[in-house]
């Protein structure tokens, strides 16, 4: 399973651990992903997604899954989310 948010496309970033002696070693910054079930008001059922905490806040801010997907850009969404967006739009 990829470490990528299904709604925003956020993925791992690379950087450095920096010690007190200013030694640098490579590390990865992973996104804060959560497995959540979101309810669609239009389709009256729940859908499971693996999204970042920031995306979950955005869904809540926009007023739910249906409104979030309506405004979301297609190139950022995963194939599952894109399929659901088209199903809701019908």
Buried (B, 14 or more C-beta within 10 A) or exposed (E): EEEBBBBBBBBEEEEEEEEEEEEEEEEEEEBEBEEBEBEBEBBEEEBEBBBBBBBBEBBEEBEBBBBBBEEBEEEBBBEEBBEBBEEBEE
